[in-house]
Amino acid sequence: MALTFFKTPRNKQFNYKPVYYDKKKEEREKMAKAALEEDTDNYEKALRDRLQMRWKRTSGARTRRASNQRLIIIFIVMFVLVYLLFFL
């Protein structure tokens, strides 16, 4: 048993629990809820929500495709430039 004159402070402990946000799960639950509440009054609103979700999904795919095409074009141009510099 060691004799100490100064007490060293302990680390603080927190009870933090991170929150996980799942966007796809939230969209599925929203669509299921809209399907259960299929009334004529809410039909327009449900249709608008479905179209909006579908548009968001397709716009993301469209931007990824455009980005990939741009990257391929850049690689082709770089390859042609390197070929011209070293072999001609």
N, C-alpha and C positions, 0 to 999 in steps of 0.2 A: 504494500500500500504506500503510494507516493504522497508526500506532503506538498500541497500546493498553496500558494499565497493569493493567486489570482484565479478567479473562476472564468473559464473560457465560455463564450456564448455558444449555444447550440443553433443548428440550422433551423430556420422557420419551416413549418410544414403547412401546406395548403391542401384543401379538399377540392381541387379543381377537376372537374370531369368534362372533357372536351365534347362538344356537340357535333355530330356528323350530319351533314346536309346532303340528302340524296335527291337531286333534281328530278331524275327519271321516275323515282318512286312517287314523288309528290304529284307529278303529272298523271301517272297511272291512277292514283287515288282520286284525283280530281275528275278524270274521265269516268271512272266507275261511279262516282257520286252523281255526275251529270246523267249517266245512263239510268240510274235508279230514279232520278227525279224527272224523268222524261214527260214533262207536261207541255201542253200547247203554248202556254204563256212563256215558259222558259226555253222553248225550242230554239228561238232565234239566238238567245244568249249562249246556249250550249253549242249551237252550230258555229257561232262566231269564235268561241273558245277553242273548239276542235280545229277549225281552220287556222287559227292563230298558232296553235301548238304545232300543227303540221308544217306551216310556213317556217317556223323557227327551226325545225329539224332539217328541212330541205335547204334553208339558207346556209346552215353550217356546213352541210355536205358540199354545196356549191363553192363556198369559199375555200374549203380544203382542196377540192379538185383544181380550182384555179391556181392555188398556191403550188400544188404539185406540178402542174403544167409549166408554170413559171420557172420552177427549180430545174426541171428537165431541160428547158430551153437554155437556161444559163449554163448548165453543164455542157450542152452541145456546143455553144458558142465558145466556151473556154477550151474545149477539146480541139476545135477547129483552129483557134488562135495558137495553141501550143503546137499543133501539127505544122502550121505555117511557119512558126518561128524556128523549129528545130529541124524540119525536113525539107525546107525549101531554101 
